[in-house]
């Protein structure tokens, strides 16, 4: 089974930048869709961005033009470059791998990394 480990979170001032990484163990295939989600306390987990094996990307409206998702299949790693950070970006950020199967789609999650944007 796939294991995902995020890194790169921390405290940053508004307008600053952070780069998150998610390293996977176990084979990651091009058919797998990888993504980043975030969750603030008391709120639902929400999509930030996804990327397919062919590098097609999808972004939530609130991060378009500010965040960039990328992946390196050879390194089993997905990245999230976050620029122009806002206080409302404060949340735990989770790496996700979605694997399609015949019986049911499988989701794998990392443990999360905290991003805090504050002056």
Secondary structure, DSSP 8 states (H G I E B T S, - for coil): --EEEEE--EEE-TT--EEEEEEEES---TT-EEEEEEE-TTS--EEEEEE-TT--EEE-GGGTTTEEEEEEGGGTEEEEEE-S--GGG-EEEEEEEEE--SS--EEEE---EEEEE--
